[in-house]
Amino acid sequence: MELESISIALEISRRKNHIEQHNLDEENAFQWFLKSAEGGKNFEHPLEYFY
């Protein structure tokens, strides 16, 4: 259980860092976060969702 919590925290941190690196606005950041949580097929290139 503790390992799962650490894994989730690391994933959230990774996504937050990605959002900050690409200066996504609030709506695009939220949409990307949802897509990545769903295992979207462009997970490694999430900005493709917005262009």
C-alpha positions in Angstrom: 0.0 0.0 0.0 2.8 2.4 0.9 4.6 1.6 -2.3 1.5 2.3 -4.3 1.1 5.7 -2.6 4.7 6.6 -3.5 4.2 5.5 -7.1 1.0 7.7 -7.4 2.8 10.7 -5.8 5.7 10.3 -8.3 3.3 10.1 -11.2 1.5 13.3 -10.1 4.8 15.1 -9.7 6.0 14.0 -13.1 2.7 15.3 -14.7 2.9 18.5 -12.8 6.5 19.1 -14.0 5.4 18.4 -17.6 2.6 21.0 -17.3 5.0 23.6 -15.9 7.7 22.8 -18.5 5.3 23.4 -21.4 3.6 26.4 -19.8 0.1 24.8 -20.4 -2.8 27.0 -19.4 -5.2 25.7 -16.8 -7.7 24.1 -19.3 -5.1 22.5 -21.5 -3.2 21.2 -18.5 -6.4 19.7 -17.1 -7.2 18.1 -20.5 -3.7 16.7 -20.8 -3.8 15.3 -17.3 -7.1 13.5 -18.0 -5.7 12.1 -21.3 -2.5 10.9 -19.6 -4.5 9.3 -16.8 -6.6 7.5 -19.4 -3.4 6.2 -21.1 -3.9 8.3 -24.2 -2.0 7.0 -27.2 0.1 10.2 -27.4 1.1 10.1 -23.8 4.7 11.0 -24.5 3.7 13.9 -26.8 0.7 15.4 -25.0 0.9 18.7 -26.8 -0.4 17.1 -29.9 -3.8 17.0 -28.3 -4.0 20.8 -28.5 -2.9 21.6 -32.1 
